[in-house]
Amino acid sequence: MALFTDGVRDLFGRISSVIDPDAVVINASKGLEDGSLKTIDAIYRDVLPERIARRATYLSGPTFASEIAAGLP
C-alpha cells in the first residue's frame, strides 16, 4: 500500500494493533509530514509497535520532477 506522507500517521495509528508482529512494513511515500515535519521513520516510531517500526524498510529512488516539468517522458 502506498500513501501520501500525511496519511501515514492516521492509517497506521488506526491499524497498528492488528498488524501481525512479524509483518514488514515497506514505505513508498516521500516527503515530510505537514506540521510536524517528521520523516516516515519518525512517524512509524510514534504509531507502530516497536518491533514493527524497527523492521520497517524504505523504497527510494531518483526524483523525476525536473523531467516531468520539462514535459519529458
C-alpha positions as CSV (number, residue, x, y, z in Angstrom):
1,M,0.0,0.0,0.0
2,A,1.3,3.4,-0.8
3,L,0.1,6.6,0.9
4,F,0.8,10.2,0.9
5,T,3.0,11.0,3.8
6,D,0.2,12.9,5.5
7,G,-2.0,9.8,5.6
8,V,0.6,7.5,7.2
9,R,0.1,8.6,10.8
10,D,-3.7,8.3,10.6
11,L,-3.8,4.9,8.9
12,F,-1.1,3.2,10.8
13,G,-2.4,4.7,14.1
14,R,-5.7,3.0,13.4
15,I,-4.4,-0.4,12.3
16,S,-1.3,-0.7,14.4
17,S,-3.0,-3.0,17.0
18,V,-4.0,-5.6,14.3
19,I,-0.8,-5.7,12.2
20,D,1.0,-9.0,12.5
21,P,4.0,-8.5,14.7
22,D,6.1,-10.3,12.1
23,A,5.0,-8.0,9.3
24,V,7.5,-6.0,7.4
25,V,6.2,-2.5,6.5
26,I,7.7,-1.2,3.3
27,N,7.4,2.6,2.8
28,A,6.9,4.0,-0.7
29,S,6.0,7.5,0.5
30,K,8.3,10.5,0.2
31,G,8.4,13.8,1.9
32,L,7.8,15.1,5.4
33,E,4.6,15.2,7.5
34,D,2.9,18.5,7.3
35,G,3.0,20.4,10.6
36,S,5.5,18.2,12.5
37,L,8.0,17.9,9.6
38,K,8.7,14.4,10.7
39,T,10.1,11.8,8.4
40,I,8.3,8.5,7.8
41,D,10.6,6.5,10.1
42,A,9.8,9.0,12.9
43,I,6.1,8.7,12.3
44,Y,6.4,4.9,12.4
45,R,8.2,5.1,15.7
46,D,5.3,7.2,17.0
47,V,2.5,5.0,16.0
48,L,3.7,1.4,15.3
49,P,4.7,-1.2,17.9
50,E,8.5,-1.1,18.3
51,R,9.1,-4.5,16.8
52,I,7.3,-3.4,13.5
53,A,8.8,0.1,13.4
54,R,12.3,-1.2,13.9
55,R,11.9,-3.6,11.0
56,A,10.3,-1.2,8.5
57,T,12.1,-0.7,5.2
58,Y,12.0,2.2,2.8
59,L,12.0,2.4,-1.0
60,S,13.6,5.4,-2.6
61,G,14.8,6.4,-5.9
62,P,15.6,9.3,-8.1
63,T,13.2,12.1,-8.4
64,F,11.9,13.0,-11.9
65,A,10.4,16.4,-11.0
66,S,12.6,18.3,-13.4
67,E,11.9,15.9,-16.3
68,I,8.2,16.0,-15.7
69,A,8.2,19.8,-15.5
70,A,10.1,19.8,-18.8
71,G,7.4,17.6,-20.4
72,L,9.8,14.7,-20.9
73,P,8.6,11.1,-20.7
